[in-house]
Amino acid sequence: MPATTTPNPAPRLASRLVNGVLAIKPLAKLAKHQARKMMIERAESMGVAWRNIVATLRSQDLESDLAQVENPNLKYPEYYLRPFHAYDRGNLGWEAATEVEVAAYAVHSRIWKKDDPKGDAQLRQSYHDILTTQISTSPKDILDVGCSVGMSTFALQATYPQAKITGLDLSPNFLAIANYNTRQRHPDYAIDWVHAAAESTGFADASFDLVSIFLVYHELPQTAAIEIIKEAKRILRPQGHLAIMDMNPQSEIYAKMPPYILTLLKSTEPYLDEYFALDLQQAIETAGFKHQTLTSNSPRHRTLIAQV
Ligand SMILES: C[S@@+](CC[C@H](N)C(=O)[O-])C[C@H]1O[C@@H](n2cnc3c(N)ncnc32)[C@H](O)[C@@H]1O
């Protein structure tokens, strides 16, 4: 059984109301439509040309990138096939894949300042500052788990220019865009894009010096979260490091967040409750990692680093 903390108290009235509204399909659809419209408007008001960027991506021949990266025999875990982030097909399909980068700029624009399109880059930098301070050796082989369209992978490559980097994700559409983005933006990068589940990567034992997992854990049910830690331990070399960056459930922001806002947040993140209830540090320790540190790298994010 995964280690858990005390479950959240029963939802208060506002949350129950929000839950009630979201249970009515046409209302939930309307709420999602409104939330999406607001996000696009926020992005465009900060100078992120959401609709243009998405239209340009959709006009590319992404099917040939897809054919290069997709593993047609992959069996998707059941939990991955649910609607996510207001997309009916979750992280599968072109709709989510073509919007994930612009959405990250919008979502991260309010971490430090209000509506700052550089918030996303600052979040990644805050994580890399911790990696380079706390890991004294330069990792030669790095795995970016849940690499999506390559934002975290490119940022890792910029931090560790000598490293051989592999990006792994369950979404072939995200990986196809990562492949396309490499050609467009970083033709000098030799990143391998691997279509697999993080809990059964297929890599040989002791293949990597660093397994980096950036903003993936809040999307995982507890069983998968624990399996992925075990798999990371297996594929890391002796003295290798596991680094996990994600929302910090202990941060004041979540503690003080009105429950109905949290409920709205959870409506598009099906495993957020499980993530908030998981004692991730305990799970890392139980898997046999040593020298674990927890560092907060933004007002609402934390970085956990541990060593084999
Ligand atoms: C919020 S995105 C984070 C993306 C990226 N690391 C970044 O910084 O932009 C989470 C990613 O994890 C992937 N993912 C979720 N569960 C996974 C699993 N079990 N194995 C591999 N990838 C997974 C999703 O497909 C998605 O691309």
PDBQT file of the ligand as one rigid body, heavy atoms in Angstrom, charges set to zero:
ROOT
HETATM    1  C1  LIG A 401       2.354  18.098 -17.430  1.00  0.00    +0.000 C 
HETATM    2  S1  LIG A 401       3.209  17.118 -18.573  1.00  0.00    +0.000 S 
HETATM    3  C2  LIG A 401       4.869  17.581 -18.160  1.00  0.00    +0.000 C 
HETATM    4  C3  LIG A 401       5.643  17.831 -19.343  1.00  0.00    +0.000 C 
HETATM    5  C4  LIG A 401       7.091  18.180 -19.329  1.00  0.00    +0.000 C 
HETATM    6  N1  LIG A 401       7.911  17.433 -18.416  1.00  0.00    +0.000 N 
HETATM    7  C5  LIG A 401       7.274  19.663 -19.165  1.00  0.00    +0.000 C 
HETATM    8  O1  LIG A 401       7.987  20.065 -18.289  1.00  0.00    +0.000 OA
HETATM    9  O2  LIG A 401       6.727  20.421 -19.944  1.00  0.00    +0.000 OA
HETATM   10  C6  LIG A 401       3.153  15.459 -17.976  1.00  0.00    +0.000 C 
HETATM   11  C7  LIG A 401       3.633  14.464 -19.016  1.00  0.00    +0.000 C 
HETATM   12  O3  LIG A 401       3.765  13.179 -18.417  1.00  0.00    +0.000 OA
HETATM   13  C8  LIG A 401       3.337  12.205 -19.347  1.00  0.00    +0.000 C 
HETATM   14  N2  LIG A 401       3.006  10.983 -18.593  1.00  0.00    +0.000 N 
HETATM   15  C9  LIG A 401       2.016  10.822 -17.689  1.00  0.00    +0.000 A 
HETATM   16  N3  LIG A 401       2.043   9.574 -17.191  1.00  0.00    +0.000 NA
HETATM   17  C10 LIG A 401       3.096   8.940 -17.774  1.00  0.00    +0.000 A 
HETATM   18  C11 LIG A 401       3.654   7.633 -17.663  1.00  0.00    +0.000 A 
HETATM   19  N4  LIG A 401       3.150   6.734 -16.842  1.00  0.00    +0.000 N 
HETATM   20  N5  LIG A 401       4.712   7.323 -18.418  1.00  0.00    +0.000 NA
HETATM   21  C12 LIG A 401       5.248   8.243 -19.281  1.00  0.00    +0.000 A 
HETATM   22  N6  LIG A 401       4.768   9.495 -19.422  1.00  0.00    +0.000 NA
HETATM   23  C13 LIG A 401       3.707   9.846 -18.678  1.00  0.00    +0.000 A 
HETATM   24  C14 LIG A 401       2.174  12.845 -20.047  1.00  0.00    +0.000 C 
HETATM   25  O4  LIG A 401       1.898  12.234 -21.277  1.00  0.00    +0.000 OA
HETATM   26  C15 LIG A 401       2.657  14.284 -20.181  1.00  0.00    +0.000 C 
HETATM   27  O5  LIG A 401       3.365  14.479 -21.367  1.00  0.00    +0.000 OA
ENDROOT
TORSDOF 0
